[in-house]
Amino acid sequence: MNPTPSTPPTIESSTAATVPLSVWATAQQAPRTQRAGRYLPGTTAHPARMQPALAAHAIATLTEPGQVVFDPMCGAGTTLVEAMHAGRHAVGIDIEARWASLSRDNIAHTARHGVSGYGQVITADSRNLPDALPPGYAEQLAGQVALVLTSPPYGLSTHGQVTANPTRGVVKADHRYAPTTRAANLAYQPLHRLLAGLTRILAGCIPLLASGGHIVLTTRPWRQHGELVDLPGAVTQAGIRAGLVPVQRCVALLAGLREGQLVTRPSFFQRRLVAKARAAGQPWHTIVHEDVLIFRVPAHPSCSGKPKDVRPGGGWARRRSSAIGAPDVDVAA
């Protein structure tokens, strides 16, 4: 199936009966335990982190050592760190300078562990792919990416940090993306614009993918003004519009499994919202899984041939530009 922009197939007609399902037990350890020693302490400040075990499972399942993994919305760098630990090479982009810098720091921290993979981060807007990459790098990376693994923002529904203050009560922190990126950050956009931006990002990733490569997105539903938003279904449609073929929809557990029972680990925000809803007579439940959407792309001519060294410059390199929106690149060898 190779959908065209003029006649995109729908998930109902083309994939509903054929997309297989599976369950990933990726939360047997709490997220804090998964990150301990492997990530810098400041990583917990990112408002929407991917579970390391989820990223590691996707990388181990869909790639081989030495291949390239790409994350166009890399945040604190979970995809990149797990790829490096698995002997893969990682390239990430993030629109917020704060998180791109943290991702670079996590890459450097990982490199100090003597891993065989390398990583690099570019500060840019992934909606402009492949032009968001440094000059000449898009051509160098074309056809080299075995896996795109990312997690789009779930609107403004984010994890955040909570502390109890004797005088101010419950105080939230790091539960919003930077307001300076409001105009461009998809987290601040209404659903239709979020999906339009995501479609652009996915379409921009296609030229980078190797033959047989996959794009994997983690999503979950969220509530907006009390109404449940089916983000996984909407993201599936965005992938189809971008020219991707959905091949699998998995469940990645956010709860542990103990003797056949789920051990839930809801955030403070989630527990509070669910408690309020139930008190009001609404049958809300805590979230215990994320949907993992797996897509593939048709083969294209740039995918063949021997894998290239995709490090721009090699070793540690930093390229800066005074131009607005120009990428800032770090490479960890």
PLY file of the C-alpha trace (Angstrom):
ply
format ascii 1.0
element vertex 333
property float x
property float y
property float z
element edge 332
property int vertex1
property int vertex2
end_header
0.00 0.00 0.00
1.44 3.32 -1.03
-1.06 6.08 -0.19
-1.05 9.25 -2.26
-1.86 12.75 -0.95
-4.94 12.93 -3.18
-6.56 9.70 -2.02
-5.28 8.78 1.45
-6.72 5.51 2.77
-8.48 5.50 6.11
-7.60 3.36 9.08
-11.16 2.00 9.11
-11.04 0.74 5.53
-7.43 -0.36 5.16
-5.97 -1.41 8.49
-8.56 -1.96 11.22
-8.86 -5.69 10.55
-5.20 -6.36 9.76
-3.08 -4.35 12.24
-1.90 -6.86 14.92
-1.78 -5.97 18.60
0.73 -6.88 21.30
1.56 -5.89 24.87
4.95 -4.59 25.99
5.69 -5.09 29.71
7.94 -2.05 29.87
7.14 -0.81 33.39
8.29 -3.66 35.57
10.51 -1.07 37.25
9.38 2.41 38.21
10.58 5.18 35.85
12.83 6.62 38.56
14.55 3.24 38.91
14.89 2.90 35.13
16.70 6.25 34.94
18.85 5.96 38.07
22.53 6.44 37.16
21.72 6.17 33.47
20.45 9.76 33.15
21.38 13.04 34.78
19.16 14.04 37.73
17.80 17.05 35.85
16.11 14.73 33.34
13.06 14.44 35.60
12.35 18.13 34.96
11.19 17.44 31.42
7.37 17.62 31.42
6.71 14.61 29.15
9.31 11.88 29.37
9.31 8.57 27.52
9.91 5.47 29.62
13.49 4.22 29.01
12.38 0.57 28.93
9.81 1.39 26.24
12.45 3.05 24.06
14.92 0.23 24.68
12.36 -2.41 23.67
11.49 -0.63 20.42
15.16 -0.18 19.54
16.07 -3.79 20.32
13.10 -5.11 18.36
13.33 -2.96 15.22
17.04 -2.19 14.75
20.46 -3.85 14.70
23.72 -2.68 16.32
25.43 0.04 14.31
22.22 1.36 12.78
20.91 4.91 13.17
17.95 5.88 15.37
16.34 9.31 14.92
14.04 11.28 17.24
12.58 14.51 15.78
11.15 15.57 19.18
13.86 14.22 21.46
13.13 16.16 24.66
15.50 15.01 27.40
17.05 12.42 25.09
15.57 9.09 26.20
15.53 7.65 22.68
19.11 8.78 22.09
20.50 7.45 25.37
18.86 4.05 24.95
20.04 3.81 21.35
23.63 4.53 22.38
23.53 1.95 25.18
22.27 -0.58 22.61
25.21 0.11 20.28
23.16 2.18 17.87
23.89 5.73 16.69
21.42 8.44 17.62
20.36 11.75 16.10
17.80 14.00 17.78
16.09 17.33 17.23
14.24 19.48 19.74
12.72 22.92 19.37
13.45 24.03 22.95
17.04 25.01 23.68
16.70 23.94 27.32
15.79 20.36 26.48
18.19 20.11 23.56
20.97 21.14 25.95
19.82 18.59 28.54
19.72 15.94 25.83
23.32 16.76 24.88
24.33 16.49 28.52
22.66 13.07 28.77
24.48 12.00 25.61
27.81 13.10 27.09
26.94 11.27 30.32
26.19 8.14 28.30
29.39 8.44 26.29
31.38 8.43 29.53
30.04 4.91 30.16
32.08 3.67 27.20
29.17 2.77 24.95
29.84 1.97 21.30
27.10 4.20 19.91
27.36 7.95 19.44
24.73 10.66 19.60
24.07 14.20 18.47
21.35 16.80 18.98
20.16 19.68 16.81
18.12 22.60 18.14
15.55 23.25 15.43
11.89 22.94 14.40
11.30 19.43 13.04
8.35 20.62 11.00
10.98 21.95 8.60
12.62 18.57 7.98
14.79 17.82 6.14
15.81 21.51 5.87
16.02 21.71 9.68
19.24 19.69 9.51
22.59 21.47 9.12
23.69 22.26 5.54
24.59 19.08 3.68
23.64 16.84 6.59
20.22 15.92 5.20
21.92 14.40 2.16
24.40 12.60 4.41
21.64 11.17 6.61
19.24 10.31 3.78
18.43 6.60 3.67
20.47 5.86 6.79
17.85 5.89 9.57
16.60 2.44 10.58
14.13 3.72 13.16
12.37 6.98 13.95
11.21 6.75 17.56
9.43 9.70 19.14
6.55 10.85 21.31
4.44 13.84 20.26
3.27 16.24 22.98
-0.09 15.36 24.53
-1.36 18.92 24.42
-0.62 20.63 27.72
-1.18 17.40 29.67
2.28 16.77 31.11
3.89 15.05 34.08
5.45 17.91 35.99
6.89 18.00 39.49
4.94 18.45 42.71
6.13 19.66 46.12
4.17 20.43 49.28
4.79 23.92 50.65
3.55 24.70 54.19
2.42 28.19 53.18
1.50 27.74 49.51
0.10 24.20 49.54
0.80 22.01 46.53
3.26 23.70 44.18
3.70 22.57 40.57
6.91 22.95 38.58
8.14 21.92 35.14
4.61 21.05 34.03
4.62 23.33 30.99
6.86 23.77 27.98
8.69 27.08 27.61
6.27 29.94 26.80
8.91 31.42 24.48
8.22 28.55 22.07
4.44 28.93 22.25
4.07 29.96 18.60
5.96 26.90 17.31
5.68 24.24 20.03
3.00 21.70 19.12
2.08 21.32 22.80
0.48 24.77 22.69
-1.50 24.16 19.50
-5.14 23.07 19.22
-5.59 19.48 18.14
-5.98 20.16 14.42
-2.76 22.18 14.32
-0.91 19.64 16.45
-1.87 16.93 13.96
-1.00 19.10 10.95
2.43 19.79 12.44
2.94 16.13 13.25
2.00 15.15 9.69
4.68 17.55 8.40
7.26 16.05 10.77
6.46 12.49 9.73
6.55 13.36 6.04
9.92 15.08 6.58
11.30 11.92 8.22
10.52 9.68 5.25
13.53 10.70 3.08
15.84 9.88 6.00
14.64 6.31 6.43
16.48 3.26 5.18
14.67 0.60 3.19
12.60 -1.45 5.62
12.86 1.29 8.26
10.10 2.00 10.75
8.55 5.00 12.44
7.29 4.42 15.98
5.22 6.89 17.99
4.01 6.57 21.57
0.69 8.24 22.33
-2.13 8.14 24.82
-5.61 9.62 25.04
-6.09 12.74 27.13
-9.02 14.76 28.36
-9.77 18.27 27.15
-12.53 20.11 29.00
-13.61 16.73 30.35
-13.91 15.10 26.93
-11.67 12.18 25.98
-9.46 12.91 22.97
-8.48 9.80 20.98
-4.95 10.93 20.18
-3.73 7.44 19.11
-6.45 7.23 16.47
-5.80 10.77 15.29
-2.03 10.17 15.10
-2.64 7.02 13.05
-4.56 9.13 10.55
-1.76 11.72 10.54
0.75 8.98 9.71
-1.39 7.78 6.82
-1.72 11.33 5.50
2.07 11.64 5.64
2.40 8.59 3.38
3.12 5.95 6.03
1.70 2.45 6.26
0.49 1.40 9.76
1.68 -2.11 10.55
1.12 -2.60 14.28
-0.54 -1.00 17.30
0.89 -2.13 20.61
0.16 -1.51 24.26
3.15 -0.40 26.34
2.30 -0.78 30.00
2.84 2.12 32.40
2.00 -0.24 35.25
4.00 -3.17 36.49
2.82 -6.78 36.36
2.93 -8.71 39.62
1.37 -12.19 39.76
-1.15 -11.29 37.11
-2.11 -7.98 38.71
-1.34 -4.46 37.51
0.74 -2.29 39.85
-0.30 1.23 38.89
1.98 4.23 39.22
-0.25 7.24 38.47
1.15 10.73 38.89
-0.12 13.11 41.56
-2.00 15.06 38.87
-3.69 11.94 37.52
-4.74 10.67 40.94
-6.17 14.07 41.81
-8.12 14.40 38.54
-9.51 10.88 38.76
-10.54 11.37 42.40
-12.37 14.60 41.52
-14.10 12.99 38.56
-15.27 10.00 40.56
-16.54 12.28 43.32
-18.61 13.99 40.65
-20.00 10.66 39.46
-17.85 10.35 36.33
-16.30 6.87 35.71
-12.71 7.96 35.11
-9.79 5.56 35.56
-6.05 5.98 35.91
-3.98 5.49 32.76
-1.97 2.25 32.79
-0.67 2.11 29.21
0.46 4.03 26.19
-0.39 3.15 22.61
2.65 2.39 20.46
1.95 3.02 16.77
4.33 1.37 14.31
4.51 2.49 10.69
6.70 1.57 7.75
7.51 3.43 4.56
7.84 2.24 0.97
11.38 1.63 -0.27
12.98 4.54 -2.08
16.18 4.83 -4.17
18.25 6.62 -1.51
17.90 3.66 0.87
20.32 1.30 -0.81
24.05 0.98 -0.40
26.56 0.70 2.43
25.73 2.60 5.65
27.56 5.90 5.90
29.24 7.59 8.85
26.55 10.13 9.72
28.63 12.12 12.19
29.00 15.70 10.94
32.67 16.47 11.55
33.40 13.55 13.89
34.53 13.78 17.52
33.07 16.60 19.58
31.87 19.41 17.38
29.68 22.43 17.92
28.37 24.61 15.14
26.63 27.84 16.00
24.98 30.47 13.91
23.59 33.87 14.77
20.74 33.30 12.33
17.35 32.89 13.99
16.33 29.26 14.06
19.74 27.97 12.94
20.61 24.58 14.44
23.08 24.14 17.29
24.76 20.77 16.96
26.68 18.66 19.45
28.24 15.34 18.53
29.40 12.76 21.06
31.83 10.26 19.56
0 1
1 2
2 3
3 4
4 5
5 6
6 7
7 8
8 9
9 10
10 11
11 12
12 13
13 14
14 15
15 16
16 17
17 18
18 19
19 20
20 21
21 22
22 23
23 24
24 25
25 26
26 27
27 28
28 29
29 30
30 31
31 32
32 33
33 34
34 35
35 36
36 37
37 38
38 39
39 40
40 41
41 42
42 43
43 44
44 45
45 46
46 47
47 48
48 49
49 50
50 51
51 52
52 53
53 54
54 55
55 56
56 57
57 58
58 59
59 60
60 61
61 62
62 63
63 64
64 65
65 66
66 67
67 68
68 69
69 70
70 71
71 72
72 73
73 74
74 75
75 76
76 77
77 78
78 79
79 80
80 81
81 82
82 83
83 84
84 85
85 86
86 87
87 88
88 89
89 90
90 91
91 92
92 93
93 94
94 95
95 96
96 97
97 98
98 99
99 100
100 101
101 102
102 103
103 104
104 105
105 106
106 107
107 108
108 109
109 110
110 111
111 112
112 113
113 114
114 115
115 116
116 117
117 118
118 119
119 120
120 121
121 122
122 123
123 124
124 125
125 126
126 127
127 128
128 129
129 130
130 131
131 132
132 133
133 134
134 135
135 136
136 137
137 138
138 139
139 140
140 141
141 142
142 143
143 144
144 145
145 146
146 147
147 148
148 149
149 150
150 151
151 152
152 153
153 154
154 155
155 156
156 157
157 158
158 159
159 160
160 161
161 162
162 163
163 164
164 165
165 166
166 167
167 168
168 169
169 170
170 171
171 172
172 173
173 174
174 175
175 176
176 177
177 178
178 179
179 180
180 181
181 182
182 183
183 184
184 185
185 186
186 187
187 188
188 189
189 190
190 191
191 192
192 193
193 194
194 195
195 196
196 197
197 198
198 199
199 200
200 201
201 202
202 203
203 204
204 205
205 206
206 207
207 208
208 209
209 210
210 211
211 212
212 213
213 214
214 215
215 216
216 217
217 218
218 219
219 220
220 221
221 222
222 223
223 224
224 225
225 226
226 227
227 228
228 229
229 230
230 231
231 232
232 233
233 234
234 235
235 236
236 237
237 238
238 239
239 240
240 241
241 242
242 243
243 244
244 245
245 246
246 247
247 248
248 249
249 250
250 251
251 252
252 253
253 254
254 255
255 256
256 257
257 258
258 259
259 260
260 261
261 262
262 263
263 264
264 265
265 266
266 267
267 268
268 269
269 270
270 271
271 272
272 273
273 274
274 275
275 276
276 277
277 278
278 279
279 280
280 281
281 282
282 283
283 284
284 285
285 286
286 287
287 288
288 289
289 290
290 291
291 292
292 293
293 294
294 295
295 296
296 297
297 298
298 299
299 300
300 301
301 302
302 303
303 304
304 305
305 306
306 307
307 308
308 309
309 310
310 311
311 312
312 313
313 314
314 315
315 316
316 317
317 318
318 319
319 320
320 321
321 322
322 323
323 324
324 325
325 326
326 327
327 328
328 329
329 330
330 331
331 332
